[in-house]
Structures are given as structure tokens and as C-alpha cells.
């Protein structure tokens, strides 16, 4: 299917009176499709209900990333930005309460030794 689209782009570019820039853009698009045809299964993706439009992806990125990290005068390190984005993704998926219960339980286990752990001898 993707190869047929690339063929159609080239055929229309051959028939149209395009400027050099327009023809270059059409050729680049067709070449991209030819190069990655084995990875492009739009028919299967659409039938599975997966989004293939870049607008859907860009909207998700803007919602999760730009709305929080792209704030004037803010500076983020990789670790801090990643932590915030993970929490935003968990929240956006509706799992924040369950995650927070899990997080609090793990922190409690990490910070407060159980009765059995007190019997462990330090070996280092």
C-alpha cells in the first residue's frame, strides 16, 4: 500500500508542472515511503485502532511535555524532567492514586526496617 502511494506521488509529479523545489519535495516524500515501506503498515494500524496521524502524537506530547516543561525561565535536568513526565503520564492514564499507594508502601519498606532485617549483619 505504501509503495503504491509513493508511485502515485511520483506519477503525479511527472505529470504536473512543478518547480524544482516542489519536485524535490515530492521526490523526498516518495523516497521516504520507498525506504521505510516495510515498516509502514497503516492498514493494520488503522484496523487495530492505533493513531497514525502526527497531530494525535503532537497533541499528546504538548499535553504531557510542553505544558509542564516549556515554562518561561524554568530549567530542568534530565532526571527531574523524566520524573515529572512519568508522574504526568501516570496521572493522565488515571492511575495516580494506585501508583501513589504503591510508592508510599515502597518508601515505608525502604525507610523502616522490618523485624527480620534487624538481624542481618553488615558485611561491608
N, C-alpha and C positions, 0 to 999 in steps of 0.2 A: 504494500500500500504506500509506504513512504517513497519507494523508488518511483512509483507512478506519479506521485506529486512532484518529485524532482524533475522527472521527464516532462511533465506539463509545464513547469516553470521555464525550463529551457526552450520548449517548443513555442510558448507564448513570447518569450524574449526574442527568439529568432524571427517571429512574425511582426513584432511591434517595432516601431521606430524609436528605439531607446537611445538616450545619450550614453556616453561611455561610462559615466558614474552609475546610471540606472542599470546598465547591462552588468557592470561589475557587481552591483548589489544582488542582482538576480542570480548571477553565477555563484557568488559566495553562498547564497541560500541553498541553491541546488547542490553544490559541493558538500555543504554541511550535511544535508539529508542523505546524500550518497555515502558519505564517510561513516555516518552513525546509523545507517538503516537497520543493521542487525540488532541495535539496542532500542529502537523506536517501535513499540507495539501499541500504538494509540488505540486501535480497535479493541484489544484485550483490556487495556487500562480503562477505557470508557465503559465497556461492558461490566467491569468489576466495580464501577462507581468511583474510580480514583480520579482526582483532578489532574488535568494536563495543561490547563491554562496558566500562564505565568502570573496573571492577575490574582488568582487564588493564592498562589505561593507568596507573591509580593505583599498581599494583604495580611497574610499570616505573619510574615516577617516584620512588617510595620507594626502590627499589633503587639507581638511578643518582644521585639527588639527595639525598634526605633522609638516607640512611645515611651520607653523607660530609659534607654541608654543615650539617646540623642537629645540630651537636655543641655541647654546652654551652660557653659562653664563647668560641666561635670567631667571628671576624669575617672577612668576605670582601668584597673589592672585585669588581666585575663582571668585570674581565679575569682575575683569578686564579681565580674560581669557574668561569668559562667554560672556562679551560684545563684545570682538574681534571676537569670534567664531560666534556669531549671525550676526554680520556685514559681515563676510566672507560667511556665508550661504546665506544671502540676496543677496550679490554680485554674488555668484556662480549661483543663480537662475535667475539672470538678472533683479532683482527688486531694485537695489541700488538707481537709480535716483528717482523712485517713493517714496521709503522709505525716502530718504533724504529730498524731498519736504515736506512730512508729518512731519518729525522730526523738520524741521525748523519752520513750521507753529505752531506746538505744543509748541516749545520753545518760540516763539514770544508771543503766547497766555499766557503762564505761566509767562513770564517776564514783559510784558506790560499790565497793567490793561485796560480794556475797560471802556467806559464812565459809563456804568451801575455798574460796580464793585466798582467804587469810592464812590458810595452812600452806600455801605454796612458798617454797624457798626461793630467794633470789639467786640466780646462777651467774649473773654477770658481774 
